[in-house]
Amino acid sequence: MSGKRPPPRLPAEQLTIAWQSASLLLDYPDECLPTRLDLIQRLSRQLPEAIGDPLRTTVHELGSAELPAVQEEYVDTFDTRRRHSLFLTYFAHGDTRRRGVALLRFKQTYLRSGFVLDDTELPDHLCVVLEYAATVDQRLGWNLLLDHRAGLELLRLALAGRGSKWLGAVQAITATFPPLAGDERAAIQRLAAEGPPQEEVGLTPYATPVFDPEAPGAPGTRSPHPLPMPSLPEAHR
């Protein structure tokens, strides 16, 4: 369970813009990508430089390539590399029995806010968590993100080492967090050295497609999960 967390430093509207922008950038790139990029480019000007600049870098990177190439690179980046996973519980638990309990906690947190997630998506997918935090419950979403900060920081480091187009989106997320404490630095260093736990063969800890390699939505076959454009404040205007 979450301990007492420091409150966010940004106003609520800026957190909404930052987290929802990152969510849209990290979602599977489809035909709506150019419209999303234009919107994020405009709204990012309302954010501090430490958050807006990396978002605009990713906007530029994604907008400078043809869509099929971006889609191919997205799959290669996030669906085939353990340290690039967008599933937050994977960093701490891998495909082990403990991950099932962690996934259940995400669902229970969502239900506390009256948010019912579509069964086609796992509750710990970063885009889903960011959308929940941005548009449903910032306090509970903040706790979920900070509870999995070590994994997010490892994702950031891994994308930086690869020179990934999506690095700026993850940098923007971590820039909304408070400074790292000593125990958090140690957890990140340990995770970076060891990587996610190895798979426990034969376990099916949670009744979701990610644990069934033949099922739709398993890693490498995840269907795009479109996120609603109106979630960003200016989209209403």
Buried (B, 14 or more C-beta within 10 A) or exposed (E): EEEEBEEBEBEEEBBBBBBBBBBBBBBBBEEBBEEBBEBBBEBBEBBEEEBBBBBBBBBEBBBEBEEEEBBEBBBEBBBEEEBBBBBBBBBBBBBBEBBBEBBEBBBEBBEEEEBEBEEEBBBBBBBBBBBBBBBBBBEBBBBBBBBBBBBBBBBBBBBEEBEBBBBBBBBBBBBBBEEBEEEBEEBBEEBBEEEBBEEBEEEEBBEBBBBEEEEEBBBEEBEEBEBEEEBBBEEEE
